Amino acid sequence: MSLILLAEQVLNGLQFGVMLFLMAAGLTLIFGVMGLINLAHGSLYMIGAFAAAGVAAATGSFLLALAASLAAAAIVGGVIELVVIRRLYQRDHLDQVLATFALILVLSEATRWAFGSFPLYLNIPPALSGSVRLPGGIEYSLYRLSLIGIGLLIALALFWLISKTRIGMRIRAGENDREMIAALGVDISKLYTVIFALGAALAGLSGALVGAIQSVQVGMGEPVLILAFVVIVIGGIGSIKGALIGAVLVGLTDTLGRVLLPPFFATFMEKSAATTVGSSLSSMLIYILMAAVLIFRPSGLYGRA
């Protein structure tokens, strides 16, 4: 494999990772602060993608589509927290899993009823179409490069929000001792709604951004949700920094594994067998990485013991 092709795959892995971060950041905030296992987080990713595709088809504006994805996911997330999730905080995790799994079914059918069963397509905006020439002679998609930049900017904004603002202080306090901040006069119910809506908005934005490079369809959020759980286990529950590092590790491991393993096995077995073995093993690599992290750091790279 040439160095140029390897560099392109590294960029693809980084792009995949920062999009996973948008999913995982909201999920780790919700679990770290609220102690809630939210299996419906992938459905909010799907809702953001469908909202963006619908608005883009109606208006032709990609920026309006992104705004719609943020608003739709945040509103749906806020309503879900008020109507369903609020009743689950004092229940055990099995009840949370069952309730949020039911939400997956409800939201999937509601989306199918609203948009139909056929995939929708979100076009890349003309200003970001085509490729750009990077140092070293690398030709890379301008849109994918923009996704990397957007994801990193959002990561910086989240770090600033959590560490430098008043609501960030409350989020960090709620993560450490929710009873104490409630006793100090903080409306914990409103704080939980804000956190849930913020996590939902990040998931919806991720769905909209990825929707321009793949089809938008019902059920698209569940595979990404599984990877987001892997990310927060690797990075550490409740850590935004851990979510970013974990997402990049997962993105690079998955992408490079799919590219490098089949040629590696082809050096000592038939090409068809090498492709089968390499593809199968590459799909396992992220889970092997997760297991390795848990063996040496059971709380994740940046999680608390």
DASULCOR-V150186 format. One line per field, one symbol per residue. psi: psi as a letter, one per 40 degrees, with the letter a starting at -180 (. if undefined). burial: # if it has 9 or more other C-alpha atoms within 8 Angstrom, else .. A space follows every 50 residues. Layout:
psi->???
burial->???
This chain:
psi->hidddddddddddddddddddddddddddddddefhhgeedddddddddd dddddddddehdddddddddddddddddddddddddeedeiidddddddd ddddddddddddddeieiiihhihiddeiaiihiiefhhihddddddddd ddddddddddddeeidddddddddddgddddddeehgddddddddddddd ddddddddddeeeiihiheedddddddddddddddhhehddddddddddd dddddddddddddddeeeiiddddddddddddeeddddddddddddgdei deii.
burial->...#.#############################.############### ######.....#.###############.###..#..##.....###..# #.##..##..##.......###.#...##.#......###########.. ##..#..#####..#..########..#..##.....#..########## ############..####.###.##.######################## #########.######......#######.###.##...#..##....## ###..
